[in-house]
Amino acid sequence: MLIEGKKVGTTTGARPPGRAWFHLPAPEVGASGCGPTPESRGYLGKPERWTLRCPTRNADSAHHRVDARPDVVTRGAGASVHLMTIEYLGSKSQLLDFVLRPILEQADVHTVADVFCGTASVSRALAERGRRVIANDHLHLCATLAEAQLLGSATPCFDGLGDVIAPRDGESRYSAVVRQLNEAEPVAGFFYRTYSPASSLNGAGRMYLTEDNAGKVDAMRLQIADWEGALTRGERAILLRDLVRAVTRVSNTAGTYGCYLKTWKPRARQPIALAALPTSELPRRSHEVHRSDACEVAGAVEADALYLDPPYTKRQYAAYYHLLETLVSGAHPPVTGSTGLPPWQEKSSDFCYSRRAPAALRELLDRVRTPHVFLSYSEDGHIPHETILTIMRGLGRVRWSERATRRYRSNSRGRDRGLVPERLYHLVLQT
């Protein structure tokens, strides 16, 4: 296994959390068209009430819905399984009943294509309810999370690692694999040099992760890559999902990765540790996961229904989750600026631009061939309700329902925590 550099030291000198000054690049004109940005639904709440101030982006004071809880799938009798701890903008984990009910009511819908799958909370919930799911997202991060949700086993065997992993008494091989990753010695790799205070050697001094945790991330990342030939697609995704969960828990951020905090919050100073994630076995169906453009998948997929959850704000997910995207993709991209952003513009979406979003929706729907289309969209989105109805009515019969969801001001001066309608549109295409 390739080991870069030497064992890294411990980051010291924690202080009470303060204010982080940062800025993200404004969206660029000429970015790609109908490309899918996953579950983009607003600005995430600031966990543990860290204060953020953004002197360069006053527009961030606009209202957005917040969903800061982990993705959860709820079953009968109140049982639930926590599938993710990543705090993902616009996750539908708290709206599953609202989203699923009209889909499940259609007796002729057996296969559903979720082409902006995000963390795959809706995909997983549909699969648990016996539907065949075709999940898609253009980000490595989201496609991998979907693979873990849909293609991974509840009890992964890791048979390909039988010669290198020796479980202890009473320990599953999955737990043994996770233990070996946790025992990996830190190395001074890409994350250590780029996203920890060790980046000060390059004049940056970024504080996304402590030096020890960044070095451990490098070691785990290298080990998973070294094992790749012995892992199934689902097993690889499970380990990367577990690594994403672990990184998210100790990241020195307020939820997304457009910035880092300038002082260490206590949780960020805890040692990173992977945990084997218990889950339940899905009904036996041949699910699929793709990483492609939403328009291409929507026009080619063979399904009974299409579920669309496109972005509706200006926030580009390739930028706001760049660290996790880099983590999962295995890339070592060039980075720029104080926040260490890699190139992200080619993964931008027209749905994030108010002038382009209506045309992007029209182009996407023009390609659809499934009998049913379900669209999740917020009142706070770029496309007005009446415009959505006009576009859809040109293609078939439309009905919709709505539910009030919580609003959040991403600007610390904001006090409006009222409600905003979240709508689910059901389009039955003309034959």
Secondary structure, 3 states (H helix, E strand, C coil): CCCCCCCCCCCCCCCCCCCEECCCCCCCCCCCCCCCCCCCCCCCCCHHHCCEECCCCHHHHCEEECCCCCCEEECHHHCEEECCCCCCCCCCCCCHHHHHHHHHCCCCCCEEEECCCCCCHHHHHHHHCCCEEEEECCCHHHHHHHHHHHCCCCCCCCHHHCCCCCCCCCCCHHHHHHHHHHCCCCCCCHHHHHHCHHHHHHCCCCCCCCHHHHHHHHHHHHHHHHHHHHCCHHHHHHHHHHHHHHHHHHCCCCCCCCCCCCCCCHHHHCCCCCCCCCCCCCCCCCCEEECCCHHHHHHHCCCCEEEECCCCCCCCHHHHCHHHHHHHHCCCCCCECCCCECCCHHHCCHHHCCCCHHHHHHHHHHHCCCCEEEEEEECCCCCCHHHHHHHHHCCEEEEEEEEEEEEEECCCCCCCCCEEEEEEEEEEECC
